[in-house]
Amino acid sequence: MAQTTSSASSLPFVPRLRLGHEELMPGQSAGAVERVAVVDLAFEYPDGVARVPAAERQMRMLLERQGAVEVDCLETLAARMPRDADYVVGADGQAQDICSFVTTVVPRLRAQGFAVEVADDFPWRVLSPEPAWFADLEPVNGRPQWFDLELGIELDGRRVNLLPALLHLVGRIPAMARLESLFPAGGRPLCLPAGERDYVQVPPERLLILAGVLRELYGDQGDDEERLRFKAGQATALARLDQAFVEKPLRWYGETQLHERARSLTATPAQAAHPPPGLLATLRPYQTDGLAFLQHLVAHEVGGILADDMGLGKTLQTIAHILREKTAGRLSAPALIVAPTSLLGNWRREIARFAPALRVLVIKGGDRRALWKRLGQHDVGIVTYGALLRDEEIAGRLEFHLLILDEAQAIKTSRSQCRRAVVALNARHRLCLTGTPIENHLGELWSLMDFLNPGILGEEGAFRERYALPVERDGNAERLAELRVRVAPYLLRRTKEEVAKDLPPKTEILHTIELRGGQRDLYESLRVAAHADVRQAISDRGFSASAITILDALMKLRQCCCEPQLLGERSQGVSESAKWEYFSNLLDEQLAAGRRVLVFSQFTRMLARMGDAFRRRAIPFVELTGATANRQKPIDAFERGEVAVFLISLKAGGAGINLTSADTVIHYDPWWNPAAQAQATDRAHRIGQRKPVFVHKLIVAGSVEEEMMRLQRRKQLLADGVLAASGGASAALTEDSLRHLFAPLRPSESAEGD
């Protein structure tokens, strides 16, 4: 390229540009008639304009699509050619390039002395200044809770709907494409057609928000419809539209209450809620925030999840919420608390302790039908999931002001009978309490959210395609972030590290133990035989139909790691037990140091083995399993200090008990679900604990147990990805993970050891 000039003002002529267009007939271009934008360049001298007869105008040059290069090219031509020429800058299929030329290059040329004229019939006029945008919401006739959205600009007193162009754009974006890469901040604006000859320029920062909202409301496939139809439950997305229009706020028309409700719902409650009169407890600041969140949900008539860490007082916050509803005069029908059997007594005691003004009825025993009929005379009813399932018909005829599910992961399976029973209940407001809204996969979150606010996350199949598969299978961080935004207004999650600054520290210690001798040989023989059985089952029945065979094989390996005697005759008389020996020494050390110890195991037979050994050694202990008739008796004995060791099965003691006198937790064996072990640990590490808590996890090096720990970490990442601002990972058991689970014993890969 020849040397360019820095300014047209130093030339002996005035460069004049005229933006026009020509039509290329078939034969000149492929296909039908095509419009092309043409730049006429002429040079005005003091004695006239230099022109060349039209027949001699041969030069056509396709300009580069980079702004600075275009300017340099024009300046070069102006310096060396004192005659006019045509330069084709684009075609109808390249409207974005033409609009970019008009909005970016032309102003620069004018600043450098070029006289630029735009023909009246130039088909690519970019509106300047930018017109105001509007959004119009209208209810759909005959379809309650459905609304139509129109989105566009206001031009010369009329509305121009840009939704078809936006939906067309969104429809062309591949399902797995990352919007942030398509519309990077500071990138090239996009021009949308706003009429026959007009275009409106949209910056990429705005397009990023618009595309995200439209994909959420409509899905991945755009269309040329004039309005977008969505359910009222999806209205929180409307609040994000406002974020795209900062300098000139978006103007709302029609059913503006829906928009205002969405903005209010997604906003943080303006004021912390004051504890209600009659609450015999001092709420911590984060607990008053939790109460404000629960009241916020009621005010907006939506359901939600209180997902605080175990031990942060979800029960107390809920009791304060119920009492607030009563003192405000809104508890005109009873609140119903549905909880596991193990928590009935805890709820009754806690309400009596903190809110004695609430009239409570526990619905259990053989006379439940009569109790259901009396429930209307009480403020709160408490029932188990099992009893509710059996009493589904009579409970379904009642009305409840609040429906509260404690340990709500009980309905994580979308097609379970338990979930069906609670969905059928007639309740004005719904609330889920769980520290683990995601234990294994995102489908569990869908099940909870759809119970609370039906349709909020779409149909289950669509949710799986849009979120579960991209996040769990492909690690799609953008879909994960989108899901987190969608559920944020309905979910409150606080961790101990965030809010319980005064809670003593918790130290986790991973002990890796090597198998040896006969126990190691037994493990290897079991592993080889079990892996062969599993491969055969998968070959015969397929992977999904072989679950029982797979879990049975893995259980044998886990039992071998814990104690060969758990295998019965299959133990082949092996007497060595590396983990038992290690555990016995560890426990002796803890007791000698004055520690008070909780011991958890998934296997009740392992706990029985411990109990037998403790009795022989005269070590006082108490035990809690699913077979324990009076759960409160061993809890009280431990808390009074009568014994220093509490043996607990993971399933029976993972929730609903407070054991703050304990300062040591030993997990004898790992479980697939990290949340279950975390809940068990939180029996001791919770509000009321004043001593540091030490958590010991015993793992056989290089075994199935170590691979279980890796799977736990993947599941935890998935949960954290939705509940906190971090990425997710796949947590499903796959054929690839089976190869690791049935791998030969190998040296430990754990980061820590004893």
Secondary structure, DSSP 8 states (H G I E B T S, - for coil): -----S-GGGSSSEEEEEEEEEEE-BTTBSSS-EEEEEEEEEEEETTEEE---GGG---B----SSHHHHHHHHHHHHHH--S-EEEEEEEGGGHHHHHHIIIIIHHHHHHTT-EEEE-TT-S-EE-SS--EEEEEEEE-TT-TTEEEEEEEEEETTEEEE-HHHHHHHHHTS-TT--HHHHS-TT---EEEE-SSSEEEEE-HHHHHHHHHHHHHHH-S-----SSEEEEGGGTHHHHHHGGG-SSS--EEEESHHHHHHHHHHHS--SS-----TT--S---HHHHHHHHHHHHHHHTT--EEE---TTS-HHHHHHHHHHHHHHTT--SS-EEEEE-GGGHHHHHHHHHHH-TTS-EEEE-STTHHHHHHHGGGSSEEEEEHHHHHHTHHHHTTSEEEEEEEETGGGG-STT-HHHHHHHTSEEEEEEEE-S-S-SS-HHHHHHHHHHHSTTTT--HHHHIIIIIIIIIIT--HHHHHHHHHHHGGGEE---HHHH-TTS--EEEEEEEE---HHHHHHHHHHHHHHHHHHHHHHHHH-SGGGHHHHHHHHHHHHHHHH-GGGGGGGGTT----HHHHHHHHHHHHHHHTT--EEEEES-HHHHHHHHHHHHHTT--EEEE-TT-S-THHHHHHHHTTS-SEEEEEHHHHSSS---TT--EEEESS--S-HHHHHHHHTTTSSTT--S-EEEEEEEETTSHHHHHHHHHHHHHHHHHHHHSSS--------HHHHHHHTS-------S---
